Amino acid sequence: MLIGQSGFAFWNPIVWVIAFIVVMAIAFFFRSRGQKKYKKDTAQTKIFLSGEEVPEAEERHVRADNVYWGFFETLKGYYSVILRPHTGIINDYIIWFIAVIAVIAIIIFIAGVV
């Protein structure tokens, strides 16, 4: 049967597909009514910064450590410990993943036997 009901939700794929098509048609309608004068690769595509000269890309890039400085400074004790095992090498992450899965499997096996 296509209709599934539970105490929390309603699921009918046909209804959801029709709703998706209707929403996409409405979105396309509003998008098609946009400005026709827009020209790509002209001054219209330049960044507007309240009439100020726009700095070069390197100068306007905000580094993440500047944005999150307060978080890192407040949680310095936590981050100094947690960043040590993060090497950035995918093999290390896969080994951690396999080790955690193995520990979980052992716990589930022991819990199932007992």
Kinemage of the C-alpha trace (Angstrom):
@kinemage 1
@onewidth
@group {chain A} dominant
@subgroup {mainchain}
@vectorlist {calphas} color= white
{ca met a 1} P 0.000 0.000 0.000
{ca leu a 2} L 1.306 3.485 -0.823
{ca ile a 3} L -0.182 5.247 2.163
{ca gly a 4} L 1.668 4.867 5.427
{ca gln a 5} L 0.415 6.257 8.682
{ca ser a 6} L 1.823 6.330 12.132
{ca gly a 7} L 0.990 8.229 15.246
{ca phe a 8} L 3.394 10.982 14.216
{ca ala a 9} L 3.372 11.399 10.438
{ca phe a 10} L 1.583 10.834 7.153
{ca trp a 11} L 3.356 9.477 4.094
{ca asn a 12} L 1.965 9.172 0.595
{ca pro a 13} L 4.611 9.402 -2.121
{ca ile a 14} L 2.173 10.509 -4.814
{ca val a 15} L 0.939 13.430 -2.706
{ca trp a 16} L 4.511 14.500 -1.912
{ca val a 17} L 5.587 14.308 -5.588
{ca ile a 18} L 2.588 16.390 -6.630
{ca ala a 19} L 3.303 18.917 -3.851
{ca phe a 20} L 6.951 19.114 -4.963
{ca ile a 21} L 5.925 19.728 -8.592
{ca val a 22} L 3.472 22.458 -7.540
{ca val a 23} L 6.108 24.196 -5.371
{ca met a 24} L 8.655 24.006 -8.206
{ca ala a 25} L 6.119 25.452 -10.663
{ca ile a 26} L 5.406 28.366 -8.307
{ca ala a 27} L 9.145 28.963 -7.810
{ca phe a 28} L 9.722 28.893 -11.575
{ca phe a 29} L 6.850 31.334 -12.084
{ca phe a 30} L 8.326 33.877 -9.650
{ca arg a 31} L 11.835 33.382 -11.025
{ca ser a 32} L 10.683 33.930 -14.610
{ca arg a 33} L 9.192 37.299 -13.630
{ca gly a 34} L 12.623 38.614 -12.609
{ca gln a 35} L 14.598 41.465 -14.213
{ca lys a 36} L 15.213 40.905 -17.932
{ca lys a 37} L 17.895 43.641 -18.066
{ca tyr a 38} L 20.461 41.610 -16.143
{ca lys a 39} L 23.676 41.048 -18.105
{ca lys a 40} L 26.269 38.550 -16.970
{ca asp a 41} L 29.962 39.594 -16.780
{ca thr a 42} L 29.226 43.338 -16.618
{ca ala a 43} L 29.364 45.940 -13.850
{ca gln a 44} L 26.017 44.543 -12.643
{ca thr a 45} L 27.797 41.509 -11.241
{ca lys a 46} L 30.340 43.493 -9.195
{ca ile a 47} L 30.083 43.520 -5.411
{ca phe a 48} L 28.322 46.594 -4.006
{ca leu a 49} L 29.800 47.757 -0.740
{ca ser a 50} L 27.837 50.951 -0.002
{ca gly a 51} L 29.767 52.910 -2.604
{ca glu a 52} L 33.147 52.025 -1.101
{ca glu a 53} L 35.954 50.495 -3.114
{ca val a 54} L 35.866 46.726 -2.738
{ca pro a 55} L 39.139 45.316 -1.370
{ca glu a 56} L 40.933 42.446 -3.076
{ca ala a 57} L 39.739 38.912 -2.362
{ca glu a 58} L 42.629 38.201 0.011
{ca glu a 59} L 41.842 41.291 2.071
{ca arg a 60} L 38.104 40.679 2.384
{ca his a 61} L 38.492 37.024 3.356
{ca val a 62} L 37.749 36.583 7.059
{ca arg a 63} L 39.717 33.717 8.492
{ca ala a 64} L 37.775 31.265 10.627
{ca asp a 65} L 40.125 31.612 13.573
{ca asn a 66} L 39.265 35.323 13.708
{ca val a 67} L 35.530 34.687 13.528
{ca tyr a 68} L 35.576 31.971 16.180
{ca trp a 69} L 38.306 33.457 18.365
{ca gly a 70} L 35.990 33.816 21.384
{ca phe a 71} L 34.883 30.194 21.208
{ca phe a 72} L 38.431 28.879 20.874
{ca glu a 73} L 39.725 31.138 23.642
{ca thr a 74} L 36.929 30.132 26.027
{ca leu a 75} L 37.216 26.422 25.282
{ca lys a 76} L 41.013 26.375 24.957
{ca gly a 77} L 41.372 23.529 27.454
{ca tyr a 78} L 38.959 21.336 25.501
{ca tyr a 79} L 40.355 22.170 22.059
{ca ser a 80} L 43.987 21.645 23.056
{ca val a 81} L 43.118 18.085 24.078
{ca ile a 82} L 40.721 17.281 21.229
{ca leu a 83} L 42.920 18.671 18.429
{ca arg a 84} L 45.868 16.400 19.276
{ca pro a 85} L 44.403 13.210 17.710
{ca his a 86} L 43.151 15.095 14.618
{ca thr a 87} L 46.011 14.716 12.162
{ca gly a 88} L 44.089 15.425 8.959
{ca ile a 89} L 45.156 12.083 7.482
{ca ile a 90} L 42.182 10.052 6.261
{ca asn a 91} L 43.818 6.749 7.245
{ca asp a 92} L 43.836 7.833 10.890
{ca tyr a 93} L 40.128 8.666 10.761
{ca ile a 94} L 39.330 5.295 9.182
{ca ile a 95} L 41.302 3.492 11.902
{ca trp a 96} L 39.368 5.429 14.588
{ca phe a 97} L 36.084 4.604 12.839
{ca ile a 98} L 36.909 0.882 12.645
{ca ala a 99} L 38.064 0.845 16.279
{ca val a 100} L 34.859 2.508 17.512
{ca ile a 101} L 32.695 0.143 15.428
{ca ala a 102} L 34.630 -2.841 16.861
{ca val a 103} L 34.132 -1.638 20.446
{ca ile a 104} L 30.405 -1.082 19.824
{ca ala a 105} L 30.113 -4.556 18.245
{ca ile a 106} L 31.846 -6.130 21.261
{ca ile a 107} L 29.532 -4.304 23.666
{ca ile a 108} L 26.456 -5.378 21.690
{ca phe a 109} L 27.727 -8.977 21.560
{ca ile a 110} L 28.408 -9.081 25.307
{ca ala a 111} L 25.027 -7.484 26.072
{ca gly a 112} L 23.303 -10.033 23.823
{ca val a 113} L 25.051 -13.016 25.458
{ca val a 114} L 24.377 -11.929 29.023
